[in-house]
Amino acid sequence: MTKPLNEREIVLGILMDVTEHDVYSHIALGNVLSKYQYLDKKERAFITRVTEGTLEHMIEIDYILDQFSKVKTRKMKPVIRNILRSAVYQLKYMDTVPDSAVCNEAVKLAVKKGFGPLKGFVNGVLRSTARGLDKVEYPKEAVKGLSVRYSMPEWILGKWLQEYNIDTVEKILADFQKEKPVTIRCNTSYITPKELEERLRSEGVTVMAHPYLPYAFSITGYDYLGELSSFQEGLFAVQDISSMLAGEIASPKEGDYIIDVCAAPGGKSVHLADKLRGTGHVEARDLTEYKTGMIQENIDRMRMENISAVLQDATVLHEASVEKADMVIADLPCSGLGVLGRKTDLKYKVTKIQTDELAALQKEILDTVYRYVKPGGTLVYSTCTINRAENIDNVHWFLETHPEYALNSIQDRVCRELQGSVQEEGCLQLLPGVNDSDGFFIARFMKKGSSS
Ligand SMILES: C[S@@+](CC[C@H](N)C(=O)[O-])C[C@H]1O[C@@H](n2cnc3c(N)ncnc32)[C@H](O)[C@@H]1O
């Protein structure tokens, strides 16, 4: 019996959605994997790898194609362009697939999609590419060269090169292309880190302690996380170490009332509820019911009781919250330039205008929610970006606009390995490739005065 769709056709469908219809790759891929459940593990792995790899290396792939095709990639028909892209990814990055199979399958797919007259073109371009791949010369000019080698848009590189030296930028770029283990946070309200480690090992998972926090682990060797009983029982949360560090730097006192103004899906809120050890309360707010629903699911799975999910727009002042919170967490919407390694297509979608607009939105939210902090209370600001305008520049703006706040030293709240990444005593800028984490920024402010 022939299968209704083969893996390469499925990959093409996802690439079309992502590149032509602005769908995010993790959504397109997730939809496909749940729709075609009849596929076996190997086929699913092939679809995931070719889709993510093609998107990850797309600038480089287009550059390679342009060396071998008279019609430049930007002028090709979208279906043909995407068939060729995924084929070049397989030729360059997948030794297990023979070149002849890559070319033949691409030609068959072009014909199946109604492009029979172009089968000679597809075959010719791919066979020349397969023969000449090792001899492709990359651009000599620094920015263009980095852009092609690491498939990073030039405007992002230009921005980073103004803010970091070229060695650091190259470390960041190389780190984005590395595969990384999943990191998890132990739910210490229900299990100790040592017990969790043993439990995971008994479920066949490979567990490694993370150097930055005693309750964080890197895990590999499992098939589907959701099937682990330890996950279903809420004994751990999947979270990058950088997000856990936001909770660690916040480190509330037992009994504190915390407002997390942009909380979905609830990673940091639930961590803070765990840190309160069943005391106090975390109000986890977000903009839509869909988002508060995500927070609630997280609360339920992690079995936390001192936390609630609340619908509230962070740009609108909530009068009843003024000077009520011991701590406000502002983990704000941002450009995400620190997590480009996890969100392969974000780098092609985010624009300079959007990053500027996000820096303005962050100011607007901070300028609203700072009012909720009690005198003597704490405000923690964080983003998952490495863009200065959204990070340290916003800190300076905030301190100038709100002189009743000062940065609060975080040096005794982060481990020895991270001391070099502390800025101005109260901020932490994490960089992929420099630190063992995503790119992330955290600032801790104290409001002057006394809470009593
Ligand atoms: C970086 S994410 C928060 C991640 C979360 N703190 C965690 O650790 O799981 C930013 C969140 O801000 C929310 N958001 C964006 N605009 C908002 C607004 N005006 N008011 C409240 N939430 C908003 C988004 O829905 C998104 O969930």
The ligand as a Tripos MOL2 file, in Angstrom:
@<TRIPOS>MOLECULE
LIG
   27    29     1     0     0
SMALL
NO_CHARGES

@<TRIPOS>ATOM
      1 C1          8.1240   36.5700   27.7910 C.3       1 LIG1
      2 S1          6.4850   36.0400   27.8920 S.3       1 LIG1
      3 C2          6.3130   35.6570   29.5910 C.3       1 LIG1
      4 C3          6.8930   34.3240   29.9690 C.3       1 LIG1
      5 C4          6.5570   33.9660   31.4100 C.3       1 LIG1
      6 N1          6.9750   34.9770   32.3410 N.3       1 LIG1
      7 C5          7.1480   32.6420   31.8310 C.2       1 LIG1
      8 O1          8.1690   32.6060   32.5170 O.co2     1 LIG1
      9 O2          6.5710   31.6060   31.4910 O.co2     1 LIG1
     10 C6          5.6080   37.5310   27.7640 C.3       1 LIG1
     11 C7          4.1220   37.4080   28.0010 C.3       1 LIG1
     12 O3          3.5990   38.7320   27.9940 O.3       1 LIG1
     13 C8          2.2440   38.6510   27.6230 C.3       1 LIG1
     14 N2          1.7880   40.0050   27.2790 N.ar      1 LIG1
     15 C9          2.0520   40.7310   26.1730 C.ar      1 LIG1
     16 N3          1.4530   41.9350   26.2700 N.ar      1 LIG1
     17 C10         0.8280   41.9720   27.4700 C.ar      1 LIG1
     18 C11         0.0420   42.9440   28.1500 C.ar      1 LIG1
     19 N4         -0.2050   44.1330   27.5900 N.pl3     1 LIG1
     20 N5         -0.4380   42.6300   29.3520 N.ar      1 LIG1
     21 C12        -0.2090   41.4140   29.9150 C.ar      1 LIG1
     22 N6          0.5320   40.4690   29.3180 N.ar      1 LIG1
     23 C13         1.0390   40.7360   28.1160 C.ar      1 LIG1
     24 C14         2.2670   37.6580   26.4810 C.3       1 LIG1
     25 O4          0.9890   37.0870   26.3590 O.3       1 LIG1
     26 C15         3.3180   36.6520   26.9630 C.3       1 LIG1
     27 O5          2.6800   35.5730   27.5630 O.3       1 LIG1
@<TRIPOS>BOND
     1     1     2 1
     2     2     3 1
     3     2    10 1
     4     3     4 1
     5     4     5 1
     6     5     6 1
     7     5     7 1
     8     7     8 2
     9     7     9 1
    10    10    11 1
    11    11    12 1
    12    11    26 1
    13    12    13 1
    14    13    14 1
    15    13    24 1
    16    14    15 ar
    17    14    23 ar
    18    15    16 ar
    19    16    17 ar
    20    17    18 ar
    21    17    23 ar
    22    18    19 1
    23    18    20 ar
    24    20    21 ar
    25    21    22 ar
    26    22    23 ar
    27    24    25 1
    28    24    26 1
    29    26    27 1
@<TRIPOS>SUBSTRUCTURE
     1 LIG1         1 GROUP 0 **** ****
